[in-house]
Amino acid sequence: MQQAKIAVAGATGRLGRHVVGVLGAAGHKVVPISRSAGVDVITGDGLAEALTGAAAIIDVTAGPGSGQRAATGFFTAAARNLQQAGERAGVARYVLVSIIGIQKSTGGYGSAKLAHEQAVLAGPVPARILRVAQFHELVGVLMDRGRRGEVIYLPQMRTQIIAARTVAGALAAMATSSQAEFAAARAAGSAGAPVPELAGPREENLASLARLIAARRGDQARIEEVTAADPDSQAAADGSLLPGPHARLAGPTFQEWLATQPDSGSAG
Ligand SMILES: NC(=O)c1ccc[n+]([C@@H]2O[C@H](COP(=O)([O-])OP(=O)(O)OC[C@H]3O[C@@H](n4cnc5c(N)ncnc54)[C@H](OP(=O)(O)O)[C@@H]3O)[C@@H](O)[C@H]2O)c1
């Protein structure tokens, strides 16, 4: 696709800011969608104006809650509103980020993302999904969330973690691919091909990565692994949510990425 106008829903988020950066660097015109930019995917405020003239929507939104009910409510409403406003504005493509392994989900956030995927695919604008691994940027966020005094509690998790910037590049490529490529990939999906997956170069353990960040921060906190409340916590711990054999792998490794972070990976 030549340089185009692309709407990024969730433009200010951990992933969205990189999507905006990658598209801008490639010369595309980016329309940022977020409440801080005056556009709300739940109430619909500002959505019609934002999508006018857009060739594609990249959906990297996330709501306030990670529980199944709250997250499902947010994602399905956001998908419905973006799809309907997108159709009215003549948007030709919808690209959604999702999470590797959610087809095995038994509840919680994974099931909410599955509902997100289904709501996006049910809409009138032709859609493609990219399932990705956890972001490098998530480790510092989970550490801050899990801190109780001098102990940091983290869920047991095997993850083939990836840089948000790498995911952003793949989403941008999907949204701006040729018409033939976009249509062929959708046809393959309808014929039963697995949903594309993108993960980092190697499997890591969440707690071990957190210890690397703690060492760089000079943080003396003890890091303890716990069983999380999420219904998929056992699957995360035993490796069931790692990428499938068809996944594309891309760097940098977590260690390479961390070495480039001026704030020791805490910015999210
Ligand atoms: N984090 C991970 O490791 C990971 C891994 C795989 C997939 N994902 C998926 O990637 C997506 C993005 O995750 P993230 O960590 O980048 O999320 P995030 O940092 O929480 O960003 C969420 C974005 O959504 C926007 N937003 C929230 N409510 C909105 C509303 N009502 N209207 C318009 N915009 C709204 C926020 O902007 P405002 O607050 O300004 O509205 C922000 O730009 C999610 O769908 C997540 O499931 C995440």
The ligand as a Gaussian input file, in Angstrom:
#p B3LYP/6-31G(d) Opt

LIG

0 1
 N        0.764000      -6.259000      27.270000
 C        1.092000      -7.408000      26.685000
 O        2.080000      -8.068000      27.032000
 C        0.250000      -7.914000      25.519000
 C        0.616000      -9.103000      24.864000
 C       -0.134000      -9.533000      23.766000
 C       -1.228000      -8.784000      23.346000
 N       -1.566000      -7.648000      24.024000
 C       -2.728000      -6.888000      23.561000
 O       -2.258000      -5.634000      23.066000
 C       -3.265000      -4.639000      23.241000
 C       -2.632000      -3.385000      23.802000
 O       -2.044000      -3.661000      25.058000
 P       -1.196000      -2.527000      25.824000
 O       -0.482000      -3.231000      26.904000
 O       -0.450000      -1.694000      24.826000
 O       -2.419000      -1.650000      26.453000
 P       -2.329000      -0.248000      27.227000
 O       -0.908000       0.183000      27.405000
 O       -3.198000      -0.382000      28.437000
 O       -3.011000       0.787000      26.200000
 C       -4.399000       0.842000      26.016000
 C       -4.731000       1.886000      24.964000
 O       -6.163000       1.878000      24.766000
 C       -6.646000       3.213000      24.872000
 N       -8.012000       3.214000      25.381000
 C       -8.507000       2.710000      26.543000
 N       -9.831000       2.935000      26.650000
 C      -10.200000       3.591000      25.515000
 C      -11.422000       4.126000      25.027000
 N      -12.567000       3.997000      25.710000
 N      -11.424000       4.763000      23.829000
 C      -10.283000       4.909000      23.109000
 N       -9.082000       4.418000      23.509000
 C       -9.043000       3.778000      24.705000
 C       -5.681000       3.892000      25.865000
 O       -5.669000       5.311000      25.726000
 P       -6.546000       6.302000      26.693000
 O       -6.373000       5.793000      28.100000
 O       -5.967000       7.658000      26.448000
 O       -7.944000       6.199000      26.228000
 C       -4.346000       3.310000      25.380000
 O       -3.911000       4.037000      24.250000
 C       -4.351000      -5.290000      24.126000
 O       -5.473000      -5.619000      23.327000
 C       -3.699000      -6.530000      24.682000
 O       -4.621000      -7.580000      24.898000
 C       -0.857000      -7.199000      25.083000

